[in-house]
Amino acid sequence: MPRSKKHALEQILEPIAQRFANEIAAAVMDLVEQRVKQETERLVGRALDGVRAKGRPAVAARPSGVRVCRVPGCGKPSKGPRFDYFCEEHRNLPEAEKEAIKQKAKEAEAR
């Protein structure tokens, strides 16, 4: 029994259609990967800036622009210039103590 022209046409078109579908799928996958990467970078943002090659943070991750408390070893976020960059816990220290801490910081910075 002779083969029909429809069957022969399917044999020719099937590989072409399969290749086209594979190329479309690969292109869509690339676009999805790019979008996921962009969205991840947007959400994580600066948190990845302090990561070393081995995946460990170089320093404790803090939002950009946040200064830490002046008290040595504290490490908490400061309350800003209004409170001389002392944290919530240390902003109520006596003025003499605050000045001594600031003076030690200036001396250490000058070295």
C-alpha positions in Angstrom: 0.0 0.0 0.0 1.5 3.4 -1.0 2.1 6.0 1.7 -0.1 9.0 1.6 1.2 12.5 1.0 -0.1 13.5 4.4 2.1 11.0 6.2 5.2 12.1 4.2 4.4 15.8 5.0 4.2 14.9 8.7 7.6 13.2 8.5 9.1 16.4 7.0 7.4 18.9 9.3 7.6 17.0 12.6 11.4 17.6 13.1 11.1 21.2 12.0 8.2 21.8 14.5 10.1 20.0 17.3 13.2 22.1 16.7 11.1 25.3 16.6 9.4 24.3 19.9 12.8 23.6 21.5 14.2 27.0 20.5 11.1 28.8 21.8 11.3 26.9 25.1 15.1 27.8 25.4 14.4 31.5 24.7 11.5 31.6 27.2 13.8 29.9 29.8 16.5 32.5 29.3 14.0 35.3 29.7 12.6 33.7 32.9 16.1 33.3 34.3 17.0 36.9 33.6 13.8 38.2 35.2 14.3 36.0 38.3 17.9 37.3 38.6 16.7 40.9 38.2 14.0 40.5 40.8 16.3 38.7 43.2 18.9 41.5 42.9 16.1 44.0 43.4 14.8 42.3 46.5 18.1 41.4 48.0 19.9 44.5 46.8 22.8 45.5 48.8 22.8 42.5 51.1 24.9 40.7 48.5 27.5 43.5 48.3 29.2 42.3 51.4 29.4 38.6 50.5 32.8 37.1 49.8 33.6 34.5 47.2 33.0 31.6 49.6 29.5 32.9 50.4 30.3 34.2 53.9 29.5 37.8 54.7 32.6 40.0 55.0 30.8 42.1 57.7 27.5 41.9 59.3 24.9 42.9 56.7 23.4 46.3 57.3 21.4 48.6 55.2 23.5 51.1 53.3 23.9 54.4 55.1 23.2 53.1 58.6 25.9 54.0 61.1 26.5 51.9 64.2 26.6 53.0 67.7 29.8 54.8 68.8 30.2 52.6 71.9 33.0 50.1 71.3 31.6 46.6 70.7 28.0 47.7 70.6 27.3 47.3 66.9 23.6 48.3 67.1 22.3 50.9 64.6 22.7 54.4 65.8 19.8 56.8 66.2 21.6 59.3 63.9 23.2 62.7 64.3 20.5 64.0 66.6 21.8 61.6 69.3 25.5 61.8 68.4 25.3 58.4 66.6 24.6 56.5 69.8 22.1 53.6 69.8 18.8 53.5 71.7 20.5 51.9 74.6 23.5 54.2 74.9 21.9 57.6 73.8 21.0 58.3 77.4 24.5 58.0 78.8 25.9 60.9 80.8 27.4 63.6 78.6 30.9 63.1 80.2 30.8 59.4 79.2 29.7 60.3 75.7 32.4 62.9 75.3 35.0 60.4 76.5 33.8 57.8 73.9 33.9 60.4 71.2 37.4 61.5 72.2 38.7 57.9 72.1 37.2 57.5 68.7 38.9 60.6 67.4 42.3 59.5 68.8 41.9 56.0 67.2 41.0 57.7 63.9 44.0 59.9 64.0 46.4 56.9 64.3 
